Amino acid sequence: MIELRTWVFIDSLQPQLASYMGTASLGFLPVPGDSCLWVEVAPGMAVHRLSDIALKASNVHLGQQIVERSYGSIFVHHRVQSDVLESGDHMLRYMNTEHSTRQPCKLMWHEIIRSITPDHATLINRDNRRGSMMLPGQSMLIMETEPAGYIILAANEAEKAANITLIEARAVGAYGRLIMAGKEADVEEAARAATAALTRLNGNGGGCQDIM
């Protein structure tokens, strides 16, 4: 029995997020404008079968496959949306489920910290080497979701909505974590877009539960 934890389809990867994902990708690198499907399941070893099904179903590329003890994650991508959706349909049929059965998203933390000090910015930059740098004086958006994969949707929609800098978008593990920076007004707009995207996750009226 495979538990569907995260199912996130992205129609068009934004430039910063695509580049960030590429820094961690051990497979085929995504490029801006690609469609992407991020899937997280339990148990972790089940991702091997899902990867096999997805790759045989269409022309998608496997960008990443992570097998953890409890959970497993993959993302597939392609320039043509229909290929990504076709592979997604095949995976769902194998699991005998629909994407609406995915685990509800919990928004564990979201906050805007304004006018970051130089010391704080330096420590953030040392800890996050795959994204861009935080600059002193910028405002910072931080978000945390459970399951982790939902943070990819939040990051992509935030980048669509505002002139924002992506510092971190960690989508594996127990929780997903997002850090973005920019001018105060841009950060506020990015936060609104990210939160709205998470609340629209389930077409059945569900969404991301804010537990703060």
C-alpha positions as CSV (number, residue, x, y, z in Angstrom):
1,M,0.0,0.0,0.0
2,I,1.5,3.3,-1.1
3,E,0.6,6.5,0.7
4,L,0.4,9.6,-1.5
5,R,1.8,12.4,0.6
6,T,2.5,15.1,-2.0
7,W,1.3,15.6,-5.5
8,V,2.2,19.0,-7.0
9,F,1.9,19.9,-10.7
10,I,3.6,23.1,-11.8
11,D,2.7,24.4,-15.2
12,S,5.8,26.5,-15.7
13,L,8.9,26.6,-13.5
14,Q,10.1,30.1,-12.8
15,P,13.7,30.9,-13.6
16,Q,15.1,31.1,-10.0
17,L,13.3,27.9,-8.9
18,A,14.3,26.0,-11.9
19,S,18.0,27.0,-11.4
20,Y,17.8,26.2,-7.7
21,M,16.3,22.8,-8.4
22,G,19.1,22.2,-10.9
23,T,21.8,22.8,-8.2
24,A,20.5,19.8,-6.3
25,S,19.4,17.6,-9.2
26,L,21.3,14.4,-9.8
27,G,19.3,13.7,-12.9
28,F,18.3,15.7,-15.9
29,L,18.4,19.4,-15.1
30,P,15.1,21.4,-15.4
31,V,15.1,24.7,-17.3
32,P,12.8,27.7,-16.8
33,G,9.4,27.1,-18.5
34,D,9.4,23.4,-18.0
35,S,6.3,21.7,-16.5
36,C,7.1,19.8,-13.4
37,L,5.4,17.1,-11.2
38,W,6.7,16.7,-7.7
39,V,5.6,13.4,-6.0
40,E,6.2,12.3,-2.4
41,V,5.1,8.9,-1.2
42,A,5.5,6.5,1.7
43,P,7.3,4.1,2.0
44,G,10.4,5.6,0.5
45,M,11.4,2.6,-1.7
46,A,8.2,2.9,-3.7
47,V,9.6,5.8,-5.7
48,H,11.7,3.3,-7.7
49,R,8.6,1.8,-9.2
50,L,6.9,5.2,-9.7
51,S,10.0,6.5,-11.5
52,D,10.0,3.5,-13.8
53,I,6.3,4.0,-14.6
54,A,6.7,7.7,-15.2
55,L,9.6,7.4,-17.6
56,K,8.0,4.6,-19.6
57,A,4.7,6.4,-19.9
58,S,6.0,9.5,-21.8
59,N,9.0,11.6,-22.7
60,V,9.5,13.1,-19.3
61,H,12.9,13.5,-17.7
62,L,13.7,12.4,-14.1
63,G,15.2,15.4,-12.4
64,Q,15.6,13.9,-9.0
65,Q,14.9,10.8,-7.0
66,I,15.3,10.8,-3.2
67,V,14.8,7.7,-1.1
68,E,14.6,8.3,2.6
69,R,13.7,5.8,5.3
70,S,10.1,6.9,5.7
71,Y,9.4,8.9,2.5
72,G,10.5,9.0,-1.1
73,S,10.3,11.9,-3.5
74,I,10.7,12.3,-7.3
75,F,10.2,15.1,-9.7
76,V,9.8,14.7,-13.4
77,H,9.7,17.5,-15.9
78,H,9.3,18.2,-19.6
79,R,8.7,21.2,-21.9
80,V,5.4,19.7,-22.9
81,Q,2.8,19.8,-20.2
82,S,0.8,16.9,-21.6
83,D,3.8,14.5,-21.2
84,V,4.1,15.4,-17.5
85,L,0.4,14.9,-17.0
86,E,0.4,11.6,-18.9
87,S,3.2,10.2,-16.6
88,G,1.3,11.5,-13.6
89,D,-1.9,9.7,-14.7
90,H,0.0,6.4,-15.1
91,M,1.5,6.7,-11.6
92,L,-1.9,7.4,-10.1
93,R,-3.4,4.4,-11.9
94,Y,-0.6,2.2,-10.5
95,M,-1.4,3.4,-7.0
96,N,-5.1,3.0,-7.6
97,T,-5.8,6.5,-6.4
98,E,-6.4,10.1,-7.4
99,H,-4.3,13.2,-6.7
100,S,-7.1,14.5,-4.4
101,T,-6.2,11.8,-1.9
102,R,-2.8,13.4,-1.3
103,Q,-2.1,14.3,2.3
104,P,-3.4,17.7,3.3
105,C,-0.9,20.5,3.6
106,K,-0.1,22.0,7.0
107,L,1.4,25.4,7.0
108,M,3.6,25.0,10.0
109,W,5.2,28.4,10.0
110,H,5.0,31.6,8.0
111,E,6.5,35.0,8.9
112,I,8.0,38.1,7.4
113,I,11.1,39.5,9.2
114,R,11.8,43.1,8.1
115,S,15.1,44.8,7.6
116,I,17.5,41.9,8.2
117,T,20.7,42.8,10.1
118,P,24.2,42.1,8.5
119,D,25.0,39.4,11.1
120,H,21.7,37.6,10.4
121,A,22.2,37.8,6.7
122,T,25.7,36.4,6.9
123,L,24.6,33.3,8.9
124,I,21.7,32.6,6.5
125,N,24.1,32.9,3.5
126,R,26.6,30.5,5.1
127,D,23.8,27.9,5.7
128,N,22.2,28.1,2.2
129,R,24.7,27.7,-0.6
130,R,22.4,26.6,-3.5
131,G,20.3,29.8,-3.8
132,S,21.0,33.5,-3.9
133,M,22.5,35.6,-1.1
134,M,20.5,37.5,1.5
135,L,21.5,41.2,1.6
136,P,21.4,43.2,4.8
137,G,18.4,45.5,5.0
138,Q,16.2,43.2,2.9
139,S,13.0,41.8,4.3
140,M,12.8,38.0,4.6
141,L,9.9,35.6,4.0
142,I,10.1,32.2,5.8
143,M,7.6,29.4,5.4
144,E,7.5,25.7,6.5
145,T,5.1,23.1,5.3
146,E,4.2,19.5,6.0
147,P,4.6,17.4,3.9
148,A,7.8,18.9,2.5
149,G,7.1,18.8,-1.2
150,Y,4.4,21.5,-1.1
151,I,7.0,24.1,-0.6
152,I,7.9,23.9,-4.3
153,L,4.4,25.2,-5.2
154,A,4.8,28.0,-2.7
155,A,8.2,29.0,-4.1
156,N,7.1,29.0,-7.7
157,E,3.9,31.0,-7.1
158,A,5.8,33.5,-5.0
159,E,8.4,34.1,-7.7
160,K,5.6,34.5,-10.3
161,A,4.0,37.2,-8.2
162,A,6.8,39.5,-7.1
163,N,10.4,40.7,-7.7
164,I,11.8,38.4,-5.1
165,T,15.1,36.6,-4.5
166,L,15.1,32.8,-3.8
167,I,17.4,31.9,-0.9
168,E,16.2,28.4,-0.1
169,A,13.5,26.0,-1.2
170,R,14.1,22.7,0.7
171,A,11.4,20.2,-0.3
172,V,12.7,16.9,1.2
173,G,12.6,15.6,4.8
174,A,9.9,16.0,7.4
175,Y,9.2,19.6,6.6
176,G,9.6,21.8,3.5
177,R,11.3,25.2,4.1
178,L,11.3,28.3,2.0
179,I,13.3,31.5,2.4
180,M,12.9,34.4,0.1
181,A,14.2,38.0,0.3
182,G,13.6,41.4,-1.2
183,K,12.0,44.8,-0.7
184,E,9.2,44.8,2.0
185,A,6.4,45.3,-0.5
186,D,7.6,42.6,-2.8
187,V,8.0,40.1,0.1
188,E,4.5,40.9,1.3
189,E,3.1,40.2,-2.2
190,A,5.2,37.0,-2.5
191,A,3.8,35.8,0.9
192,R,0.2,36.4,-0.2
193,A,0.7,34.5,-3.5
194,A,2.4,31.6,-1.8
195,T,-0.2,31.3,0.9
196,A,-3.0,31.6,-1.7
197,A,-1.5,28.8,-3.8
198,L,-1.3,26.5,-0.8
199,T,-4.9,27.1,0.1
200,R,-6.0,26.1,-3.4
201,L,-4.2,22.8,-3.4
202,N,-7.3,20.6,-3.2
203,G,-10.2,21.1,-5.6
204,N,-12.6,19.5,-3.1
205,G,-12.5,22.6,-0.9
206,G,-9.5,21.6,1.1
207,G,-6.2,23.3,1.2
208,C,-3.2,24.1,3.4
209,Q,-4.2,24.1,7.0
210,D,-2.6,27.0,8.9
211,I,-1.7,25.7,12.3
212,M,-0.1,28.8,13.6
